[in-house]
Amino acid sequence: MVITYTPQESGLRSISNRNSSHRDIMAGKMTNGAPGAQLNPKEDSVRRSAAVKRFVMKNLLVILTVSGVILGVILGVSVRSTTELSLTSKLYFAFPGELLIRMLKMVIIPLVVCSLVCGAASLDTRALGRLGVVAIGYFLGTTLVASSIGMVLAFAIKPGLGGADNVNDLFDDQVIEPKEVTDSFLDLARNIFPSNLVAAAFISYGTVYKNVSWSVKVNNGSQVVETLLHEKLPIGSDVDGMNILGLITYAIAFGIALRKLGKMGEELIRFFDVFNEGTMVIVSWVMWYAPLGIMFLIAGKIIDIDDPLLLATNLGKYILCCLVGHVIHGGLVLPLIYFVVTRKNPYRFLTGIITPLTTAFGTASSSATLPLMIKHVEEVNGVDKTISRFILPIGATVNMDGAALFQTVATVFIAYLNNVTLNVGQIFTILVTATASSVGAAGIPAGGVLTLAIILEAVGLPTKDISLILAVDWLIDRSCTVVNVEGDAFGAGILDVLNKRYSKPQDLVVEHELQEVNTYEAPKSLLDPERSSLLSSQKH
């Protein structure tokens, strides 16, 4: 039997079926897996729990890292309030955190050298020069902006004003021997070109001074007068600490040289690429230990503070000025620059690097955070490996926005402590010197304090007051490091977008040229896969 429907009957039946399905859905019934069907409470709770589980598993590392910071604060405060630990016990207590620092430092040299060699070799000379100019402009521009923000806030909040008598007697004078401004910049140039590349992996060049005296005999005609002269002579010395600037310089030069060699250098480039990928696998293993290490790093530092309340009371304005400045620069200025250039949501970009930022807060080291930053910028935020592995190692060394801001605030703070009124010339000197000296600051804990003496010497302020800065550096340095690595990440994101914009016309030209090549019949010798992978790949 064949049953037929008229169009009117078919339409009525389809409307009736839709109404019936709608009634079933409103009644909470499952109708043949209809997409709009409503779940009963039990099934709804199961689906919600599955969604929560997926979210937790996807963001497990971020949750663990942030939890490590919170638990570290709680643990440190609890141990401090209940137990008085000896110096040896404090060292043992912080041992898990020390292991994290050692793990991260272990992969810095292979990561920096291999990534820069591959990055420099993969970029052509024109792109390398163009991106290099943009990167330098970004690094110097953001650092100068950070210094200016610190200067404005320091004059607005006036840290140290009228507090010299209350503050200077609180701490021991841990005086850092200052260097002449000229010698500081000469040391920077010397470290860029190390005399021993192997030694650059663990020592750098540093100037120390030796007092030299000698006599000069002058003949006045009637008699010979002997004059005793004194001079502070700068001499070179080895300073413990990796010369990262020298390694960066050589790695970039070596990568460019390998590219110039053509096919002869391809095997070595491939070796460095594989070496780099293997190092990133090790970094992924270290990441899962990071929450535990960060917890003990922060707890150990809280236990080691002599009197947190006294420090906060007497240096409160200085601490507030630095932290507010870092929040403004890291939370508003850097995201605004990223948005203006890329037209993308900067805070979505930030959510992808929460784990490296938290690690930066825990370790207070830009260099130690570098491996995690490279991994997250590439895998979460989608920045091209060629850009991230070339720019981030350089940024971790020369881009110190947080340090420049803190140095500017610290200089004004010490000026107020000593009742010194800074003139326009001195303010300009502070801004320029803070921007320039932050380039040479080591990417290690308290690295910015070491270069603060250069700025104080440049404007004639006493370096003995650096002991006050050291007293609260455990907190300020963590804030500085977060801003430093955030600036590096945004720089990589900006350069990635600009590189894609620049390369689009070139890609179209290359594609057009390849289409023209494929219209010709290639000689048989060129169709050998071992001789021409490009042409052979076009065969299907």
Protein Blocks (a to p, Z undefined) as FASTA:
>chain_A
ZZdddfklmmmmmmmmmmmmmmmmmnopaeehiakbccdfklmmmmmmmmmmmmmmmmmm
mmmmmmmmmmmmmmmmmmmmmpccdfklmmmmmmmmmmmmmmmmmmmmmmmmmmmmmmmm
mpcfklmmmmmmmmmmmmmmmmmmmmmmmmmmmmmnogoihplmmmmmmpccdddddddf
klmmmmmmmmmmcfblklmmmpccddddddddddddddehjaccdddddddddddddded
ddfklmmmmmmmmmmmmmmnommlmmmmmmmmmmmmmmmmmmmmmmmmmmmmmmmmmmmm
mmmpmblmlmmmmmmmmmmmmmmmmmmmmmmmmmmmmmmmnopafklmmmmmmmmmmmmm
mnopaklmmmmmmmmmmmmnopafklmmmmmmmmmmmmcfklmmmmmmmmmmmmmmnopa
cdfklmmmmmmmmmmmmmmpccbehklmmmmmmmmmmnopafklmmmmmmmmmmmmmmmm
mmmmmmmmmmmmmmmmmmmmmmmmmmmmmmmmmmmmmmpccdfklmpmklmmmlmmmpZZ
